[in-house]
Each structure stands twice: as structure tokens, then as C-alpha cells.
Amino acid sequence: MKATISFFFLFVVLLGVTSCRVQRNPPELTGLSASEAFVGDPLLLTGYQFGSSPTVTFGLATSVTTAAITSQDENTIRVTVPGIKPGPTQIRVQTDEGVSDPLPFTVKQPTPIVAAISPTNGLQGTLVVITGSFLNQIRRVRFNDVNAEIKDSTDQKLTIVVPAVLPRGPVPLVVETVGGAISSRFIVAGTPQITSISPLQAKPGAELVIKGVNLTDGLISINGLVTDKATTTVKDTEIRTIIPATATSGLVRVSVFEALLASSTDTLKIVQSPIIANLLAQDGITGDKLTITGRNFKDITAVSFGSTPATFRVISDTQLEATVPALPVSGPVTVSASSVGGNTTATDPFFFYLPPSNLVVTPAQQLRGRTLTISGKNLYRITTVTVSGIQVPVTSRNEGVDLLIGVPLNAISGQVVVSSRAGSASAPLYVLQPPVITAVLPAKARPGDQVVIQGNFLLNAQIFFTGAAAAAADGGKNEDTERWVLVPTDTQAGPIRIVNGAGETTSTTSFTAIRLVTITDFTPKSAKVGIEVFFTGQNLATVTSVKFNGGTSAPATFRVSGGTLAVTIPADAVTGQLCLTNDAGTVCTSSNFTITK
């Protein structure tokens, strides 16, 4: 029995060890879907124990490239052939458990790629360098059907010689390798160069001499206009041609086989004087587009208004469109244009005007229905005038200097705005209307006190209190909607009257001027509680309170009869001053009143 148990235990241990060894086995690469392929081609790898995150490498042990895996499972891996050098190589699969044995693989030679040819043209015997990729395994390099001599060759660079037997002109340059062929354009000709043109200024019909190198087979153009071959003689270092009648100023170019170009460093100026016939507008402002008609405008190089240059565009040989520039002052200016052929000035006058400015209205305060003079600067071509937003007609004008308008019957205070196409300017206008009183604060005050009057159209108005001989003095604020004034000394109770240039108004409530009580005398000078004391003086009818004891007793009962104030001595009265109070304040007797038993 013990032997049976021992055997079973040994079997389990052996099974466990065997299982562990399988898990630690490296991957096995058994097959490839192809033995050769191009860079970028898909490839399927098959085998065992590829795990969850294998790595696939191409190359020998000294230099390997990792391939991009597109999908994989335990037995298959799909990869993309990485960009490595064509030729024999090895593929391996690597996991955390190890590296598989390699399988041989060949990266096929792709079609050659030409990145650059330098130079792209040249005479027979010229060295030409071709750079690119996959330029090895050359079969031949040819210009059309003529083989080129290869001086040097690598997979990224070829150096060849242009064959001596090639004729001038464009020819295909073909590179053939075991991977295919690629063709590029090459021109058998030297690059033309212009060293000088003569003369630099000429009229149509004159001869133009062009000097340089590699000018054979060249076609001449002046500012894009090709000259007549019949009047042109061409040598390798010199071309002579006749300037066409329709030629315009510009660069001179030589074109060889339509691809090799040379331009002069100097501009050929065609001498032909412009002429301005007329201006299609007689006045304008900054930014206006002015159409100018005439002749020989194609070569215009400058347009100016007076001495100020203007931007412009040439519409045709007979028409220009110039943008009126910003000029410093309003007034007539001359319009001129120039080209290499000369200058021309318009005979038509052109009047430039700026926006109105420095606006002044006279008078600054005006009644409705009255006239108003507006003066300022640049009052030219005025199109509209508004008074507090109301458009009004201009009854007369002194162009550029002043305008005469009428104040609308429904106008209110605000801005007078004068506008032309150039812009606008404004100035304030106070439209005078009869005053309006909305509040008098306070309704009672002493002479000399400050009173606030609220309403409208109160600015600079005269304010009269009832009984006062003169208008009230300013109290510190003089605005259209609020006035502060001082109560005149001779003010009596009654309404307030306000007068301005448009009329007058009277407050609907009465204002009361309050004054301190004046005590002339009191009798008796001593008495018992409950006895009446009689006061004589001024403003006794305004008394609101009477107190004994220097104003510390309880208020006493009092009555006014005629010009006399009778006060009953209160129970808490003691010897001391008698004090009378009204809205203007409190006044006490200069001597004490004595309380007797």
C-alpha cells in the first residue's frame, strides 16, 4: 500500500514539473506565408507558444529591426515587412520565455525611387548625381536609348556622365534595377544666364541686345511678351531682337526648351508718356475711388494728389482707379500720374475736403423757432444738420465757413451735428424753454439759508421769493434741473417765481421764510405758578413752544392774542430764563423770571 502511495506522489510531482517546463518553453517559429516580399507587404508567421505580447524582428544578430504586428494569437502573428535593406535576412519571434530559432527571409528589391537629380540639365560630359532609394542592383542607366557612364553607385546615390553623342533638348533619364525602372526628365543644355541688357530704356521698335551664356535656342520675352523670331538673331553669348510695339516695362527673360529660364537683373523701361484726359469726379474725400481716363496707363508707376502719393490700380491702358489719400487740408489739388515715359497732370480741378471740425454754435443758448449760426472748419459739402436728433434744412451757407439754420419748434437741448461724406462734428446747444418747478426743499427756511429748487430749464434763471426786492443769490449749484439759492433777507411767505429768457413760472406751493422770535419785554417779572406772563416782541405768532427754567421745564400752555403772547406758569417752573421756540430756533430772555410762593 505504501509503495502505491509513493508511486502516485512521484507521478504528481513529475506531472507538475513537466507542466512547468512547458510554460517556460521559448516560442517556436515554424513557418512563413512567403519566403520573400517587399517592404510594407503583409506577412503571416505560424508556430507555437507566441504568448500575449511577442516581438518580431528582421535582421541578423548584429542589426535587427522590429516589425509592426497587426494581429496575433498563440499560433499566428501578422506583421508588416519593415523598411530594411533589400536582400537575405532572418526573422525571429521573441517572448518573455525566450527567442525562437530564425527562419530565412528575403526582402525584395522594390522599384527605384528618385528623390532628386542634380543638376536637372547640363551639356554633354556633365556629371549628374541621382539621389533616392533602392538605386542598387543596377541593370543600366540611360538617356533615352543611350547608355550613360556610371561613375559611382550605391543604393542611395548614383553618379553618371551625360553621353557625348546626345543631341540638345529634353530627354528621358531612365534608371533600371532588378526591382524595376523609373524615368525622369533631363534637358541636354546649359542653364542660360543674362549678364546684361542694353539699352535699359527704349521705345517700341528699338533693338534690344541681350548678353550672357548658354543662350542658344533661346526665346526672348519682355514683361511676358515674346518678341518676333523673324527679327531676332540668337548666338550662345548674345541675342539681338526688336522691341514689339505693344511691349510694356518689365524684366527680359530667355527661355530655352520652355523650361530653362534666365531673367535680367535690370528692368527694361519702355518709354511712352501717359496722358490724363479727365477725372470722373470733381471732388472727394479720403478713401474715395477716383476714376481717371486717358492714354498709356499700363506702365503708370505713381499717382499723386498734390504732393501726396496715392494708391492706385491700372484698369486698362486708358483707365486708372486711384484711392484719394489723406491730405492735410481741404481745398483744390492737382492730380498727376507718372510712368517711366514721363509725367502728366489733369487739367480738371479736384476738390478735397476733410470732415467738419471745431464746431461752434452761436448763440450757445437759443429759443425754439429762432435762427442759429454754425461755424467751424471744413464745412464743405455739408449734407445734413440735426438739432437734438431732428434734421433741419440749411437756410444759407458760406461754403466751408458757416451755416445758418433754424431751431425746430420741438427741439430740446442736445447736440447740433453737422455731417458731410467725410464725417461729422458736433457742438452742444441749450434750447431755452420756460422753467419748470417740481420741488422746493425745504418749504420753510430762514433768510440766508440754502434752498434747493428742482425742475427743468433752471440754468441761469432768476429766482424771486415773495416779498424779496431782488433775485435770490446763487447757493452753489446752477444746473438745468437743479438750483441752489440763498433765501433773501426780505422774503415773505408765498410762492417762488422763476424767470428765464423763454418765460417764467411760479411754484404751486407756498414758501415760508422763518425768523427767530424777538422778545421786547415780558410782564410780570415774578409770579406764582398758574399765573400768566405776557410777552411783547416780533414773530410771536410763530412760537411753537414755551419753557421755563432756561428751557428745561415742561412745555407751558400759551396763547397769542393780537401782538401779545400769554404763557401760563407751569407747575415745575423755577426761577430762571424764559425760552420761546419756533421753526427758526429758540430765544431766551436776557433776564431771569422769578417764581414766588
Residue pairs with C-beta under 8 A, 6 or more apart in sequence:
23 97
24 97
25 49
25 97
25 98
26 49
26 95
26 97
26 98
26 99
26 100
27 47
27 48
27 49
27 50
27 51
27 54
27 93
27 94
27 95
27 97
27 98
27 99
27 100
28 47
28 48
28 49
28 100
28 101
29 45
29 46
29 47
29 91
29 92
29 93
29 100
29 101
29 102
29 103
30 46
30 47
30 48
31 45
31 46
31 47
31 103
32 43
32 44
32 45
32 46
32 91
32 103
32 105
33 43
33 44
33 45
33 46
34 41
34 43
35 104
35 105
35 106
36 105
36 106
36 107
36 108
37 43
37 81
37 105
37 107
37 108
38 81
38 107
38 108
38 110
39 81
39 82
39 83
39 84
39 86
39 107
39 110
40 80
40 81
40 83
41 80
41 81
42 70
42 78
42 79
42 80
42 81
43 67
43 78
43 79
43 80
43 81
43 105
44 76
44 77
44 78
45 56
45 76
45 77
45 78
45 79
45 91
45 93
46 75
46 76
47 75
47 93
47 100
48 74
48 75
49 74
49 95
49 97
50 72
50 73
50 74
50 75
50 76
50 77
50 93
50 95
51 74
51 95
51 96
51 97
53 95
53 96
54 69
54 72
54 77
54 93
54 94
54 95
55 66
55 93
55 94
55 95
56 66
56 67
56 69
56 77
56 79
56 91
56 92
56 93
56 94
57 64
57 65
57 66
57 67
57 91
57 92
57 94
58 64
58 65
58 67
58 81
58 82
58 84
58 89
58 90
58 91
58 105
58 107
59 65
59 84
59 89
59 90
60 89
60 90
64 92
65 82
65 83
65 84
66 82
67 79
67 80
67 81
67 82
68 79
68 80
68 82
69 77
69 78
69 79
70 78
70 79
70 80
71 77
71 78
72 78
77 93
81 107
84 107
85 107
85 155
86 107
86 108
86 109
86 110
86 134
86 136
86 137
86 155
86 179
87 106
87 107
88 104
88 105
88 106
89 104
89 105
89 106
89 107
90 102
90 103
90 104
90 105
91 102
91 103
91 105
92 99
92 100
92 101
92 102
93 99
93 100
94 100
108 179
109 134
109 136
109 137
109 177
109 178
109 179
110 134
110 179
110 180
111 134
111 177
111 179
111 180
111 181
111 182
112 132
112 133
112 134
112 135
112 175
112 177
112 179
112 180
112 181
112 182
113 132
113 133
113 134
113 182
114 130
114 131
114 132
114 135
114 175
114 182
114 184
115 131
115 132
115 133
116 130
116 131
116 132
117 128
117 129
117 130
117 131
117 173
117 184
117 186
118 128
118 129
118 131
119 126
119 128
119 191
120 185
120 186
120 187
121 186
121 187
121 188
121 189
121 190
121 191
121 259
121 260
122 128
122 162
122 186
122 188
122 189
122 190
123 162
123 188
123 189
123 190
124 162
124 163
124 164
124 165
124 166
124 188
125 161
125 162
125 164
126 161
126 162
127 151
127 159
127 160
127 161
128 148
128 159
128 160
128 161
128 162
128 173
128 186
129 157
129 158
129 159
130 141
130 157
130 158
130 159
130 160
130 173
130 175
131 156
131 157
132 156
133 155
133 156
134 155
134 177
134 179
135 153
135 154
135 155
135 156
135 157
135 158
135 175
135 177
136 153
136 154
136 155
136 177
137 177
137 178
137 179
138 150
138 153
138 158
138 175
138 176
138 177
139 176
139 177
139 178
140 147
140 176
141 147
141 148
141 150
141 158
141 160
141 173
141 174
141 175
141 176
142 148
142 173
142 174
142 176
143 162
143 163
143 166
143 171
143 172
143 173
143 174
143 186
143 188
144 166
144 171
144 172
144 174
146 163
146 165
146 166
147 163
148 160
148 161
148 162
148 163
148 173
149 160
149 161
149 163
150 158
150 159
150 160
151 159
151 160
151 161
152 158
152 159
153 159
158 175
162 186
162 188
166 188
167 188
168 188
168 189
168 216
168 217
168 257
169 187
169 188
169 189
169 257
170 185
170 186
170 187
170 188
170 257
170 259
171 185
171 186
171 187
171 188
172 183
172 184
172 185
172 186
173 183
173 184
173 185
173 186
174 181
174 182
174 183
174 184
175 181
175 182
175 184
187 256
187 257
187 259
187 260
189 214
189 216
189 217
189 256
189 257
189 260
190 213
190 214
191 214
191 260
191 262
192 212
192 213
192 214
192 215
192 218
192 254
192 256
192 260
192 261
192 262
193 212
193 213
193 214
193 262
194 210
194 211
194 212
194 252
194 254
194 262
194 263
194 264
194 265
195 211
195 212
195 213
196 210
196 211
196 212
196 264
196 266
197 208
197 209
197 210
197 211
197 252
197 264
197 266
197 268
198 208
198 209
198 211
199 206
199 208
200 266
200 267
200 268
200 269
201 268
201 269
201 270
201 271
201 340
202 208
202 243
202 268
202 269
202 270
202 271
203 243
203 270
203 271
203 272
204 243
204 244
204 245
204 246
204 247
204 270
204 272
205 242
205 243
205 245
206 242
206 243
207 240
207 241
207 242
207 243
208 220
208 222
208 227
208 240
208 241
208 242
208 243
208 252
208 268
209 238
209 239
209 240
210 220
210 238
210 239
210 240
210 241
210 252
210 254
210 264
211 237
211 238
212 237
212 238
212 254
212 262
213 236
213 237
214 236
214 256
214 260
215 234
215 235
215 236
215 237
215 238
215 239
215 254
215 256
215 262
216 234
216 235
216 236
216 256
217 234
217 256
217 257
218 234
218 239
218 254
218 255
218 256
218 262
219 226
219 229
219 254
219 255
219 256
220 226
220 227
220 232
220 239
220 241
220 252
220 253
220 254
221 227
221 252
221 253
221 255
222 243
222 244
222 247
222 248
222 250
222 252
222 268
222 270
223 247
223 248
223 249
223 250
223 251
223 268
224 250
225 244
225 246
225 247
225 248
227 241
227 242
227 243
227 244
228 241
228 242
228 244
231 241
231 242
232 239
232 240
232 241
232 242
233 239
233 240
233 241
239 254
243 268
243 270
247 270
248 270
248 298
248 299
249 267
249 268
249 269
249 270
249 299
249 339
249 340
250 267
250 268
251 263
251 264
251 267
251 268
252 263
252 264
252 268
253 261
253 262
253 263
253 264
254 261
254 262
255 261
269 340
270 299
270 340
270 341
271 340
271 341
271 342
272 296
272 299
272 339
272 341
273 296
273 339
273 341
273 342
273 343
273 344
274 294
274 295
274 296
274 297
274 299
274 300
274 337
274 338
274 339
274 341
274 342
274 343
274 344
275 294
275 295
275 296
275 344
276 292
276 293
276 294
276 335
276 336
276 337
276 344
276 345
276 346
276 347
277 293
277 294
277 295
278 292
278 293
278 294
278 346
278 347
278 348
279 290
279 291
279 292
279 335
279 346
279 348
279 350
280 290
280 291
280 292
280 293
281 288
281 290
281 291
281 350
282 348
282 349
282 350
282 351
283 350
283 351
283 352
283 353
283 381
284 290
284 324
284 350
284 351
284 352
285 324
285 352
285 353
285 354
285 355
285 420
285 421
285 422
286 324
286 325
286 326
286 327
286 354
286 422
287 323
287 324
288 323
288 324
289 321
289 322
289 323
289 324
290 321
290 322
290 323
290 324
290 335
290 350
291 315
291 319
291 320
291 321
292 303
292 319
292 320
292 321
292 322
292 335
292 337
292 346
293 318
293 319
293 320
294 318
294 319
294 320
294 337
294 344
295 317
295 318
296 317
296 339
296 341
297 314
297 315
297 316
297 317
297 318
297 319
297 320
297 337
297 339
298 314
298 316
298 317
299 339
299 340
299 341
300 312
300 314
300 320
300 337
300 338
300 339
301 338
301 339
301 340
302 309
302 337
302 338
303 309
303 310
303 312
303 320
303 322
303 335
303 336
303 337
303 338
304 310
304 335
304 336
304 337
305 322
305 324
305 325
305 327
305 333
305 334
305 335
305 350
305 352
306 327
306 333
306 334
308 325
308 326
308 327
309 325
310 322
310 323
310 324
310 325
311 322
311 323
311 325
312 320
312 321
312 322
312 323
313 320
313 321
314 320
315 321
320 337
322 335
324 352
327 333
327 352
327 354
329 354
330 351
330 352
330 353
330 354
330 378
330 380
330 400
331 351
331 352
331 353
332 349
332 350
332 351
332 352
333 350
333 351
333 352
334 345
334 346
334 350
335 345
335 346
335 348
335 350
336 343
336 344
336 345
336 346
337 343
337 344
338 344
351 380
353 378
353 380
353 381
353 400
353 420
353 422
354 377
354 378
354 422
354 423
355 378
355 420
355 422
355 423
355 424
355 425
356 376
356 377
356 378
356 379
356 382
356 418
356 419
356 420
356 422
356 423
356 424
356 425
357 376
357 377
357 378
357 425
358 376
358 377
358 425
359 374
359 375
359 376
359 416
359 418
359 425
359 426
359 427
360 374
360 375
360 376
360 427
361 372
361 373
361 374
361 416
361 427
361 428
361 429
362 372
362 373
362 374
362 375
363 372
364 428
364 429
364 430
365 429
365 430
365 431
365 432
365 460
365 501
366 372
366 407
366 429
366 430
366 431
366 432
367 407
367 431
367 432
367 501
367 502
368 407
368 408
368 409
368 410
368 411
368 431
368 433
369 406
369 407
369 409
370 406
370 407
371 395
371 404
371 405
371 406
371 407
372 387
372 404
372 405
372 406
372 407
372 416
372 429
373 402
373 403
373 404
374 385
374 402
374 403
374 404
374 405
374 416
374 418
374 427
375 401
375 402
375 403
376 402
376 418
376 425
376 427
378 400
378 420
378 422
379 397
379 399
379 400
379 401
379 402
379 403
379 418
380 399
380 400
380 420
381 420
381 421
381 422
382 394
382 397
382 403
382 418
382 419
382 420
383 419
383 420
383 421
384 391
384 417
384 418
384 419
385 391
385 392
385 393
385 394
385 403
385 405
385 416
385 417
385 418
385 419
386 392
386 415
386 416
386 417
386 419
387 405
387 407
387 408
387 411
387 414
387 416
387 429
387 431
388 411
388 412
388 413
388 414
388 415
388 429
388 431
389 414
390 408
390 410
390 411
392 405
392 406
392 407
392 408
393 405
393 406
394 403
394 404
394 405
395 404
395 405
395 406
396 403
396 404
397 403
397 404
403 418
407 429
407 431
411 429
411 431
412 431
412 433
413 428
413 429
413 430
413 431
413 480
414 428
414 429
414 431
415 426
415 427
415 428
415 429
416 426
416 427
416 428
416 429
417 424
417 425
417 426
418 424
418 425
418 426
430 459
430 480
432 457
432 500
432 501
432 502
433 456
433 457
433 502
433 503
434 457
434 500
434 502
434 503
434 504
434 505
435 455
435 456
435 457
435 458
435 461
435 498
435 499
435 500
435 502
435 503
435 504
435 505
436 455
436 456
436 457
436 505
437 453
437 454
437 455
437 496
437 498
437 505
437 506
437 507
437 508
438 454
438 455
438 456
439 452
439 453
439 454
439 455
440 451
440 452
440 453
440 454
440 496
440 507
440 509
440 511
441 451
441 452
441 453
441 454
442 451
443 509
443 510
443 511
443 512
444 511
444 512
444 513
444 514
444 583
445 451
445 487
445 511
445 513
445 514
446 487
446 513
446 514
446 515
446 516
446 584
447 487
447 488
447 489
447 490
447 491
447 513
447 515
448 486
448 487
448 489
449 486
449 487
450 475
450 476
450 484
450 485
450 486
451 472
451 475
451 484
451 485
451 486
451 487
451 511
452 477
452 482
452 483
452 484
453 463
453 482
453 483
453 484
453 485
453 496
453 498
454 481
454 482
455 481
455 482
455 498
456 480
456 481
457 480
457 500
457 502
458 478
458 479
458 480
458 481
458 482
458 483
458 498
458 500
459 478
459 479
459 480
459 500
460 478
460 500
461 483
461 498
461 499
461 500
462 471
462 498
462 499
462 500
463 471
463 472
463 483
463 485
463 496
463 497
463 498
464 471
464 472
464 496
464 497
464 498
464 499
465 472
465 487
465 488
465 491
465 492
465 494
465 496
465 511
465 513
466 491
466 492
466 493
466 494
466 495
466 496
466 497
466 510
466 511
467 490
467 491
467 492
467 493
467 494
467 513
468 488
468 490
468 491
468 492
469 488
469 490
470 488
472 485
472 486
472 487
472 488
473 485
473 486
473 488
474 484
474 485
474 486
475 483
475 484
475 485
475 486
476 484
477 483
477 484
478 484
487 513
491 511
491 513
492 513
493 510
493 511
493 512
493 513
494 510
494 511
495 506
495 507
495 508
495 509
495 510
495 511
496 506
496 507
496 511
497 504
497 505
497 506
497 507
498 504
498 505
498 506
514 542
514 582
514 583
514 584
515 538
515 539
515 542
515 584
516 539
516 582
516 584
516 585
516 587
517 537
517 538
517 539
517 540
517 542
517 543
517 580
517 581
517 582
517 584
517 587
518 537
518 538
518 539
518 587
519 535
519 536
519 537
519 580
519 587
519 589
520 535
520 536
520 537
520 538
521 535
521 536
521 537
522 533
522 534
522 535
522 536
522 578
522 589
522 593
523 533
523 534
524 531
524 533
525 591
525 593
525 594
526 593
526 594
526 595
526 596
527 533
527 569
527 593
527 595
527 596
528 569
528 595
528 596
528 597
529 569
529 570
529 571
529 573
529 595
530 568
530 569
531 568
531 569
532 566
532 567
532 568
532 569
533 566
533 567
533 569
533 578
533 593
534 564
534 565
534 566
534 567
535 564
535 565
535 566
535 567
535 578
535 580
536 563
536 564
536 565
537 565
539 582
539 584
540 560
540 563
540 564
540 565
540 580
541 560
542 582
542 583
542 584
543 558
543 560
543 565
543 580
543 581
543 582
544 581
544 582
544 583
545 555
545 580
545 581
546 555
546 556
546 558
546 565
546 567
546 578
546 579
546 580
546 581
547 553
547 554
547 555
547 556
547 578
547 579
547 581
548 556
548 569
548 570
548 572
548 573
548 574
548 576
548 578
548 579
548 593
548 595
549 572
549 573
549 574
549 576
549 577
550 576
550 577
550 579
550 588
551 577
551 579
551 581
551 586
551 588
552 576
553 570
553 572
553 573
553 574
554 570
554 572
555 570
556 567
556 568
556 569
556 570
556 573
557 567
557 568
557 570
558 565
558 566
558 567
558 568
559 565
559 566
560 566
565 580
567 578
569 595
573 595
574 595
575 592
575 593
575 594
575 595
576 592
576 593
577 588
577 589
577 590
577 591
577 592
577 593
578 588
578 589
578 593
579 586
579 587
579 588
579 589
580 586
580 587
580 588
581 587
